[in-house]
Amino acid sequence: MSTPTELSEPAAPGTRGSHKTAVRQAKPGRVKRLSKRDKVVLGIMVGIPTLIQLAFVWIPTLLSVLLSFARWNGLSLSDIRAAGMANYTYAFTDNPAFWPAVQHNILWLLFLAVVATPLGLLLAVLLDQQIRGSKIYQSIFFVPVMLSLALVGIIWQLFYQKDNGLLNFLLGTAGTPQAVDWFGNSSVNIWAALIAATWRHAGYVMILYLAGLKGVDASLKEAASLDGANATQTFFRIVFPAMAPINIVIVVITIIESLRAFDVVWVINKGTNGLELISALVITYLIGEGQSIGIGSAFAVILLVISLVPITIYLSRTFRKEKF
């Protein structure tokens, strides 16, 4: 049997072995071609997610765009009639709930951006200090994220209930004429719903920023400390800019969450009486009593466009800065 030394010795010049060795040395970076099995596995791994994406996202989106220019009661395909821009005209000019819904969506976005997201960041910074029981606190703040928004709405409905709600009980007004109907009063119910949404959104942001804080190089903080920077200066000038990828994700998530907000207001009063949102209008016209697939699709397309515009502008500017 040949020893390792014998196997590693180069063949004599001019022999067949030396030719093969030279070929191997001449092409050190040659990539092995995919076998038929590899191609099948790769095709399945790429094809199945693509088909799912087409079936549940892009095809329904395209159909919604087409139906927004038609009249249809949702019963028979033969009942579809062309409507031109009539559905959009109705949405912008004749529907009394549309512009209040736009205002409420903008308010939702501003509240999440100014209150809920900074609150989540603050919680992340505090819990990143290795305080005792940090894992327990993280679990407590993250519990609302694991709950569905419909269940969140039910929980806060019990909290805000006029006669037996916990809030009015703490205020000492439960069961009295002074009790506030937090979800029934159109002047305050939007703020009550925003607090309920913040309860969930802040926990989500907290977890994302905690992951970002763990990924920041500790040497950057040490260098800033040696240069005389205090904790606040270090965070805003070193740590926060270093979490740029997380910041992009947070901005996109905040915009999406504010525009797709639906479950909470639908549980409260089906998006009426001061809680009008575009998403609620979409569902109202798609499955409500006055069902009109065309108008509901028009509202859905409007919501899609409103969602894409700020996200596209922000991402394009962000990546342009990184490029230069």
Number of C-alpha atoms within 10 A of each C-alpha: 4 6 7 8 7 10 9 8 8 10 15 10 9 8 9 10 12 14 14 12 12 10 10 12 10 10 9 8 8 8 7 6 8 10 9 9 9 11 12 12 12 12 11 12 11 11 12 11 11 11 12 11 12 13 12 10 11 13 12 12 17 12 11 20 19 15 23 27 20 23 19 21 15 14 9 8 9 7 12 16 14 15 15 12 13 16 23 21 13 14 20 13 10 11 11 11 19 19 16 15 21 17 14 20 23 16 16 24 21 15 19 23 18 10 15 26 23 15 20 25 20 16 21 23 16 14 18 15 9 10 10 9 9 14 11 10 13 17 12 11 19 20 13 21 17 11 11 12 21 15 14 20 20 15 13 22 21 13 17 23 20 24 17 15 21 17 20 22 17 9 11 12 17 19 14 11 9 12 19 21 16 22 24 19 12 14 12 15 20 22 17 15 21 21 17 20 26 22 20 22 24 25 26 23 27 26 20 17 24 20 14 19 19 11 12 16 12 11 9 14 18 13 13 17 14 10 9 11 16 12 11 10 13 18 16 11 12 18 20 16 13 18 17 14 11 18 17 16 13 18 17 17 16 21 22 17 18 24 22 16 20 23 20 25 26 21 16 19 14 18 23 17 15 20 28 25 29 27 22 23 23 23 20 20 19 21 13 12 8 10 16 20 26 29 27 27 26 27 28 22 21 17 17 16 11 14 18 13 10 15 16 12 10 14 15 11 11 14 11 10 9 8 7 5
